[in-house]
Amino acid sequence: MEQNTKTLLIKLFEDWAGENARSYVALPLSGSYRRYYRISGREKSAIGTYNADRKENIAFLEMSKYFRSKGLPVPEIYAEELDDNVYLQEDLGDISLYAFIQGMRTGKDFPDELKTFYKKTLESLILFQVKGGEGFDYSKCYPRDAFDRQSMIWDLHYFKYYFLKLARIPFDEQSLEDDFHKLIDFLLEVDHDFFLYRDFQSRNVMVVDDNPVFIDYQGGRKGALQYDVASLLYDAKADIPDDVRLELLSHYMDNLSGYIDYDRKEFVSHYYGYVLIRMMQAMGAYGFRGFYEKKEHFLQSIPYAIQNLKYLLDNVTFKVELPALFMALRNVTESEELINIGKSAAQLTVSVNSFSYKRGIPVDISGNGGGHVFDCRCLHNPGKYPQYKDKTGKDPEVIEFFSKEPDIEDFLDAVYKIVSQSVETYMSRGFKNLMVSFGCTGGRHRSVFCAEELAAYLKDKYDVNVVLKHVEQEMKGM
């Protein structure tokens, strides 16, 4: 499948670009099952996309073309082959709003430059919501044309089954269902004839020439204005301070007044209801990806979600009474199991990998954009000698080989200094992920040995969570 996708995308690129593809690099996986690749030639580059869900592809492509026709900031679609589930879109670079946040913030500080960019983003969001929905054919949306009662029930059940149940949070099933429907009745009181982006969060906003460009809106549909504002301002890992959230909400409402007439007090009242349902939908995703699919980096968002949830429960008075739901949510904030997950997630995780350059550099699944990559091909290769060919960098014979090589000590000392500087800075700034990869020709001897040595060094020196992976060896074991 992987090779067939590569062939299809390279052909699509070369037909569009009129030049040969020189580079084909997989981009980090997101929360979806879509796969993205940066394809580059001598002069042009594009992002190749594979997605087996044809209807979702149609939704994304139709929205992209329509939004471009309205002058809205979205990637241009260069070429598509719907029958093969592939398409090419504009390469917007690597800096998402999430990456921008990680680079700008120190601790709880929220710089004015970052605040200004958020305000720009909210101003652009209004254009999508109000103008982007004018004349759009919502029948192209997938899986539904509106964020209606059915959509909300899906989200709330997602939260119940993949978060509450998997985290073993006690709740009264029937009373909770009754509260779900009361919450939905409350949410549907507002005008919901605007474009709703659906997944409007910091990873889906790209920073291009100091301006926001929006991506991954294929789940968009008709809905209420409040939902997307809630999604952005309560984006768990963005960790926006409460006072900044209030300032940004006020800025959004001030600008919205230039487009529609609305009651500000009623808007805020329902806004917090949408904050609540969005938070539950997000926690459902953390549970599904983290508890069920065992993808640990999704669990790292839980402490931030709990922090946001506590703020909401302690500071907001809702117009609708939801006793069973609020009891379940209080149980979430007091769960020892989730608190322990929070303690683990609060640590810096250093992912240490060995790999073969024949297959390419490993993708950073944390969303942090990757880290250090060290080329071990400058080191003496034991793989050249018959007695070591069937061994790896973990075997005593290979370890003994390297112990007699003076260049390996110099190489690793340099690595330790560079990585230590990153680890100490990341820990001081509250960053959660760092990736370090060692590559060699076969991913068997030099890279494996160096990865093992660095992992041991980090475990001994720092209070960090070290995740060690030998990519080539794991692939051979499959």
QUILINUR-V243228 format. One record per residue. N is the residue number from 1. RES is the residue in three letters. PSI is psi in radians with two decimals (NA if undefined). Layout:
n=N res=RES psi=PSI
n=N res=RES psi=PSI
This chain:
n=1 res=MET psi=-0.81
n=2 res=GLU psi=-0.79
n=3 res=GLN psi=-0.68
n=4 res=ASN psi=-0.72
n=5 res=THR psi=-0.78
n=6 res=LYS psi=-0.78
n=7 res=THR psi=-0.78
n=8 res=LEU psi=-0.79
n=9 res=LEU psi=-0.67
n=10 res=ILE psi=-0.71
n=11 res=LYS psi=-0.76
n=12 res=LEU psi=-0.74
n=13 res=PHE psi=-0.83
n=14 res=GLU psi=-0.61
n=15 res=ASP psi=-0.69
n=16 res=TRP psi=-0.81
n=17 res=ALA psi=-0.45
n=18 res=GLY psi=0.43
n=19 res=GLU psi=2.84
n=20 res=ASN psi=2.56
n=21 res=ALA psi=2.19
n=22 res=ARG psi=-0.37
n=23 res=SER psi=2.46
n=24 res=TYR psi=1.82
n=25 res=VAL psi=2.22
n=26 res=ALA psi=2.38
n=27 res=LEU psi=2.82
n=28 res=PRO psi=2.48
n=29 res=LEU psi=2.55
n=30 res=SER psi=-2.77
n=31 res=GLY psi=-0.06
n=32 res=SER psi=-3.09
n=33 res=TYR psi=0.14
n=34 res=ARG psi=2.60
n=35 res=ARG psi=2.39
n=36 res=TYR psi=2.50
n=37 res=TYR psi=2.37
n=38 res=ARG psi=2.10
n=39 res=ILE psi=2.24
n=40 res=SER psi=2.49
n=41 res=GLY psi=-2.74
n=42 res=ARG psi=-0.74
n=43 res=GLU psi=-0.40
n=44 res=LYS psi=2.72
n=45 res=SER psi=2.77
n=46 res=ALA psi=2.85
n=47 res=ILE psi=2.03
n=48 res=GLY psi=2.40
n=49 res=THR psi=2.35
n=50 res=TYR psi=2.27
n=51 res=ASN psi=2.09
n=52 res=ALA psi=-0.24
n=53 res=ASP psi=1.69
n=54 res=ARG psi=-0.75
n=55 res=LYS psi=-0.64
n=56 res=GLU psi=-0.66
n=57 res=ASN psi=-0.79
n=58 res=ILE psi=-0.76
n=59 res=ALA psi=-0.83
n=60 res=PHE psi=-0.79
n=61 res=LEU psi=-0.74
n=62 res=GLU psi=-0.76
n=63 res=MET psi=-0.74
n=64 res=SER psi=-0.82
n=65 res=LYS psi=-0.70
n=66 res=TYR psi=-0.78
n=67 res=PHE psi=-0.68
n=68 res=ARG psi=-0.68
n=69 res=SER psi=-0.39
n=70 res=LYS psi=0.01
n=71 res=GLY psi=0.36
n=72 res=LEU psi=2.61
n=73 res=PRO psi=1.59
n=74 res=VAL psi=2.81
n=75 res=PRO psi=2.56
n=76 res=GLU psi=2.47
n=77 res=ILE psi=2.10
n=78 res=TYR psi=-0.71
n=79 res=ALA psi=2.75
n=80 res=GLU psi=2.59
n=81 res=GLU psi=1.51
n=82 res=LEU psi=-0.60
n=83 res=ASP psi=-0.43
n=84 res=ASP psi=0.03
n=85 res=ASN psi=0.56
n=86 res=VAL psi=2.64
n=87 res=TYR psi=2.84
n=88 res=LEU psi=2.37
n=89 res=GLN psi=2.91
n=90 res=GLU psi=2.43
n=91 res=ASP psi=1.95
n=92 res=LEU psi=0.16
n=93 res=GLY psi=-2.86
n=94 res=ASP psi=-0.03
n=95 res=ILE psi=1.79
n=96 res=SER psi=2.94
n=97 res=LEU psi=-0.63
n=98 res=TYR psi=-0.79
n=99 res=ALA psi=-0.65
n=100 res=PHE psi=-0.74
n=101 res=ILE psi=-0.82
n=102 res=GLN psi=-0.64
n=103 res=GLY psi=-0.49
n=104 res=MET psi=-0.55
n=105 res=ARG psi=2.54
n=106 res=THR psi=1.97
n=107 res=GLY psi=-2.32
n=108 res=LYS psi=-0.04
n=109 res=ASP psi=2.49
n=110 res=PHE psi=1.62
n=111 res=PRO psi=2.67
n=112 res=ASP psi=-0.62
n=113 res=GLU psi=-0.68
n=114 res=LEU psi=-0.70
n=115 res=LYS psi=-0.73
n=116 res=THR psi=-0.71
n=117 res=PHE psi=-0.68
n=118 res=TYR psi=-0.70
n=119 res=LYS psi=-0.71
n=120 res=LYS psi=-0.74
n=121 res=THR psi=-0.75
n=122 res=LEU psi=-0.63
n=123 res=GLU psi=-0.71
n=124 res=SER psi=-0.65
n=125 res=LEU psi=-0.73
n=126 res=ILE psi=-0.69
n=127 res=LEU psi=-0.73
n=128 res=PHE psi=-0.81
n=129 res=GLN psi=-0.76
n=130 res=VAL psi=-0.91
n=131 res=LYS psi=-0.57
n=132 res=GLY psi=-0.48
n=133 res=GLY psi=-0.20
n=134 res=GLU psi=2.01
n=135 res=GLY psi=-0.02
n=136 res=PHE psi=2.46
n=137 res=ASP psi=1.69
n=138 res=TYR psi=-0.16
n=139 res=SER psi=-0.27
n=140 res=LYS psi=-0.24
n=141 res=CYS psi=2.72
n=142 res=TYR psi=2.32
n=143 res=PRO psi=-0.18
n=144 res=ARG psi=2.78
n=145 res=ASP psi=-0.07
n=146 res=ALA psi=2.65
n=147 res=PHE psi=1.42
n=148 res=ASP psi=-2.92
n=149 res=ARG psi=-0.77
n=150 res=GLN psi=-0.77
n=151 res=SER psi=-0.74
n=152 res=MET psi=-0.70
n=153 res=ILE psi=-0.75
n=154 res=TRP psi=-0.82
n=155 res=ASP psi=-0.74
n=156 res=LEU psi=-0.61
n=157 res=HIS psi=-0.58
n=158 res=TYR psi=-0.80
n=159 res=PHE psi=-0.79
n=160 res=LYS psi=-0.84
n=161 res=TYR psi=-0.60
n=162 res=TYR psi=-0.22
n=163 res=PHE psi=-1.10
n=164 res=LEU psi=-0.84
n=165 res=LYS psi=-0.74
n=166 res=LEU psi=-0.48
n=167 res=ALA psi=0.04
n=168 res=ARG psi=0.82
n=169 res=ILE psi=2.19
n=170 res=PRO psi=2.49
n=171 res=PHE psi=2.77
n=172 res=ASP psi=1.96
n=173 res=GLU psi=-0.92
n=174 res=GLN psi=-0.75
n=175 res=SER psi=-0.64
n=176 res=LEU psi=-0.76
n=177 res=GLU psi=-0.72
n=178 res=ASP psi=-0.73
n=179 res=ASP psi=-0.62
n=180 res=PHE psi=-0.81
n=181 res=HIS psi=-0.58
n=182 res=LYS psi=-0.70
n=183 res=LEU psi=-0.77
n=184 res=ILE psi=-0.76
n=185 res=ASP psi=-0.74
n=186 res=PHE psi=-0.78
n=187 res=LEU psi=-0.60
n=188 res=LEU psi=0.03
n=189 res=GLU psi=-0.45
n=190 res=VAL psi=2.87
n=191 res=ASP psi=2.18
n=192 res=HIS psi=0.84
n=193 res=ASP psi=0.50
n=194 res=PHE psi=2.94
n=195 res=PHE psi=2.22
n=196 res=LEU psi=2.06
n=197 res=TYR psi=-0.63
n=198 res=ARG psi=-0.83
n=199 res=ASP psi=1.01
n=200 res=PHE psi=1.57
n=201 res=GLN psi=2.99
n=202 res=SER psi=-0.46
n=203 res=ARG psi=-0.26
n=204 res=ASN psi=0.28
n=205 res=VAL psi=2.11
n=206 res=MET psi=2.54
n=207 res=VAL psi=1.93
n=208 res=VAL psi=1.99
n=209 res=ASP psi=0.76
n=210 res=ASP psi=0.30
n=211 res=ASN psi=2.64
n=212 res=PRO psi=2.41
n=213 res=VAL psi=2.33
n=214 res=PHE psi=2.47
n=215 res=ILE psi=2.98
n=216 res=ASP psi=0.92
n=217 res=TYR psi=0.33
n=218 res=GLN psi=-0.31
n=219 res=GLY psi=0.13
n=220 res=GLY psi=2.70
n=221 res=ARG psi=-3.08
n=222 res=LYS psi=2.44
n=223 res=GLY psi=-2.91
n=224 res=ALA psi=2.65
n=225 res=LEU psi=-0.64
n=226 res=GLN psi=-0.52
n=227 res=TYR psi=-0.86
n=228 res=ASP psi=-0.59
n=229 res=VAL psi=-0.76
n=230 res=ALA psi=-0.73
n=231 res=SER psi=-0.78
n=232 res=LEU psi=-0.83
n=233 res=LEU psi=-0.37
n=234 res=TYR psi=0.40
n=235 res=ASP psi=2.01
n=236 res=ALA psi=-0.97
n=237 res=LYS psi=-0.28
n=238 res=ALA psi=-0.51
n=239 res=ASP psi=0.93
n=240 res=ILE psi=2.27
n=241 res=PRO psi=2.61
n=242 res=ASP psi=-0.72
n=243 res=ASP psi=-0.59
n=244 res=VAL psi=-0.70
n=245 res=ARG psi=-0.78
n=246 res=LEU psi=-0.69
n=247 res=GLU psi=-0.73
n=248 res=LEU psi=-0.66
n=249 res=LEU psi=-0.75
n=250 res=SER psi=-0.71
n=251 res=HIS psi=-0.75
n=252 res=TYR psi=-0.84
n=253 res=MET psi=-0.64
n=254 res=ASP psi=-0.76
n=255 res=ASN psi=-0.59
n=256 res=LEU psi=-0.56
n=257 res=SER psi=-0.38
n=258 res=GLY psi=-0.10
n=259 res=TYR psi=-0.67
n=260 res=ILE psi=2.79
n=261 res=ASP psi=2.34
n=262 res=TYR psi=2.83
n=263 res=ASP psi=1.99
n=264 res=ARG psi=-0.74
n=265 res=LYS psi=-0.75
n=266 res=GLU psi=-0.65
n=267 res=PHE psi=-0.83
n=268 res=VAL psi=-0.71
n=269 res=SER psi=-0.84
n=270 res=HIS psi=-0.47
n=271 res=TYR psi=-0.80
n=272 res=TYR psi=-0.45
n=273 res=GLY psi=-0.68
n=274 res=TYR psi=-0.56
n=275 res=VAL psi=-0.77
n=276 res=LEU psi=-0.86
n=277 res=ILE psi=-0.59
n=278 res=ARG psi=-0.71
n=279 res=MET psi=-0.69
n=280 res=MET psi=-0.69
n=281 res=GLN psi=-0.77
n=282 res=ALA psi=-0.74
n=283 res=MET psi=-0.58
n=284 res=GLY psi=-0.71
n=285 res=ALA psi=-0.73
n=286 res=TYR psi=-0.69
n=287 res=GLY psi=-0.78
n=288 res=PHE psi=-0.87
n=289 res=ARG psi=-0.63
n=290 res=GLY psi=-1.05
n=291 res=PHE psi=-0.77
n=292 res=TYR psi=-0.88
n=293 res=GLU psi=-0.05
n=294 res=LYS psi=0.56
n=295 res=LYS psi=1.73
n=296 res=GLU psi=-0.57
n=297 res=HIS psi=-0.36
n=298 res=PHE psi=-0.51
n=299 res=LEU psi=-0.38
n=300 res=GLN psi=-0.29
n=301 res=SER psi=-0.28
n=302 res=ILE psi=-0.76
n=303 res=PRO psi=-0.67
n=304 res=TYR psi=-0.69
n=305 res=ALA psi=-0.72
n=306 res=ILE psi=-0.69
n=307 res=GLN psi=-0.78
n=308 res=ASN psi=-0.69
n=309 res=LEU psi=-0.75
n=310 res=LYS psi=-0.77
n=311 res=TYR psi=-0.78
n=312 res=LEU psi=-0.83
n=313 res=LEU psi=-0.55
n=314 res=ASP psi=-0.36
n=315 res=ASN psi=-0.17
n=316 res=VAL psi=2.32
n=317 res=THR psi=2.06
n=318 res=PHE psi=2.55
n=319 res=LYS psi=-0.18
n=320 res=VAL psi=2.39
n=321 res=GLU psi=2.21
n=322 res=LEU psi=1.15
n=323 res=PRO psi=-0.77
n=324 res=ALA psi=-0.71
n=325 res=LEU psi=-0.81
n=326 res=PHE psi=-0.55
n=327 res=MET psi=-0.74
n=328 res=ALA psi=-0.71
n=329 res=LEU psi=-0.66
n=330 res=ARG psi=-0.69
n=331 res=ASN psi=-0.60
n=332 res=VAL psi=-0.84
n=333 res=THR psi=-0.32
n=334 res=GLU psi=0.09
n=335 res=SER psi=2.13
n=336 res=GLU psi=-0.67
n=337 res=GLU psi=-0.79
n=338 res=LEU psi=-0.57
n=339 res=ILE psi=-0.69
n=340 res=ASN psi=-0.66
n=341 res=ILE psi=-0.70
n=342 res=GLY psi=-0.71
n=343 res=LYS psi=-0.73
n=344 res=SER psi=-0.74
n=345 res=ALA psi=-0.41
n=346 res=ALA psi=-0.33
n=347 res=GLN psi=2.69
n=348 res=LEU psi=2.26
n=349 res=THR psi=2.14
n=350 res=VAL psi=2.01
n=351 res=SER psi=2.04
n=352 res=VAL psi=2.18
n=353 res=ASN psi=2.57
n=354 res=SER psi=2.60
n=355 res=PHE psi=2.92
n=356 res=SER psi=2.31
n=357 res=TYR psi=-0.31
n=358 res=LYS psi=-0.52
n=359 res=ARG psi=-0.30
n=360 res=GLY psi=2.88
n=361 res=ILE psi=2.38
n=362 res=PRO psi=2.59
n=363 res=VAL psi=2.43
n=364 res=ASP psi=1.88
n=365 res=ILE psi=-0.13
n=366 res=SER psi=-0.31
n=367 res=GLY psi=0.04
n=368 res=ASN psi=-0.09
n=369 res=GLY psi=0.12
n=370 res=GLY psi=-3.14
n=371 res=GLY psi=-2.32
n=372 res=HIS psi=2.43
n=373 res=VAL psi=2.13
n=374 res=PHE psi=2.29
n=375 res=ASP psi=1.93
n=376 res=CYS psi=0.06
n=377 res=ARG psi=-0.15
n=378 res=CYS psi=-0.17
n=379 res=LEU psi=2.73
n=380 res=HIS psi=2.28
n=381 res=ASN psi=1.93
n=382 res=PRO psi=-0.32
n=383 res=GLY psi=-0.22
n=384 res=LYS psi=-0.26
n=385 res=TYR psi=2.34
n=386 res=PRO psi=-0.66
n=387 res=GLN psi=-0.26
n=388 res=TYR psi=-0.10
n=389 res=LYS psi=-0.66
n=390 res=ASP psi=0.07
n=391 res=LYS psi=3.00
n=392 res=THR psi=3.07
n=393 res=GLY psi=-0.04
n=394 res=LYS psi=-0.23
n=395 res=ASP psi=2.52
n=396 res=PRO psi=-0.65
n=397 res=GLU psi=-0.69
n=398 res=VAL psi=-0.67
n=399 res=ILE psi=-0.74
n=400 res=GLU psi=-0.69
n=401 res=PHE psi=-0.83
n=402 res=PHE psi=-0.47
n=403 res=SER psi=-0.35
n=404 res=LYS psi=0.03
n=405 res=GLU psi=1.96
n=406 res=PRO psi=-0.49
n=407 res=ASP psi=-0.46
n=408 res=ILE psi=-0.64
n=409 res=GLU psi=-0.76
n=410 res=ASP psi=-0.74
n=411 res=PHE psi=-0.86
n=412 res=LEU psi=-0.62
n=413 res=ASP psi=-0.73
n=414 res=ALA psi=-0.72
n=415 res=VAL psi=-0.80
n=416 res=TYR psi=-0.74
n=417 res=LYS psi=-0.79
n=418 res=ILE psi=-0.83
n=419 res=VAL psi=-0.67
n=420 res=SER psi=-0.72
n=421 res=GLN psi=-0.74
n=422 res=SER psi=-0.80
n=423 res=VAL psi=-0.83
n=424 res=GLU psi=-0.68
n=425 res=THR psi=-0.76
n=426 res=TYR psi=-0.74
n=427 res=MET psi=-0.71
n=428 res=SER psi=-0.50
n=429 res=ARG psi=0.02
n=430 res=GLY psi=0.32
n=431 res=PHE psi=2.71
n=432 res=LYS psi=-0.27
n=433 res=ASN psi=2.39
n=434 res=LEU psi=2.38
n=435 res=MET psi=2.34
n=436 res=VAL psi=2.21
n=437 res=SER psi=2.45
n=438 res=PHE psi=2.19
n=439 res=GLY psi=2.56
n=440 res=CYS psi=-3.02
n=441 res=THR psi=-0.87
n=442 res=GLY psi=-0.13
n=443 res=GLY psi=0.55
n=444 res=ARG psi=-0.77
n=445 res=HIS psi=-1.25
n=446 res=ARG psi=-0.83
n=447 res=SER psi=-0.67
n=448 res=VAL psi=-0.79
n=449 res=PHE psi=-0.82
n=450 res=CYS psi=-0.70
n=451 res=ALA psi=-0.74
n=452 res=GLU psi=-0.74
n=453 res=GLU psi=-0.76
n=454 res=LEU psi=-0.73
n=455 res=ALA psi=-0.77
n=456 res=ALA psi=-0.72
n=457 res=TYR psi=-0.78
n=458 res=LEU psi=-0.72
n=459 res=LYS psi=-0.62
n=460 res=ASP psi=-0.59
n=461 res=LYS psi=-0.55
n=462 res=TYR psi=2.68
n=463 res=ASP psi=1.31
n=464 res=VAL psi=2.80
n=465 res=ASN psi=1.97
n=466 res=VAL psi=2.19
n=467 res=VAL psi=1.98
n=468 res=LEU psi=2.29
n=469 res=LYS psi=2.26
n=470 res=HIS psi=1.67
n=471 res=VAL psi=-0.88
n=472 res=GLU psi=-0.73
n=473 res=GLN psi=-0.64
n=474 res=GLU psi=-0.61
n=475 res=MET psi=-0.63
n=476 res=LYS psi=-0.42
n=477 res=GLY psi=-0.11
n=478 res=MET psi=NA
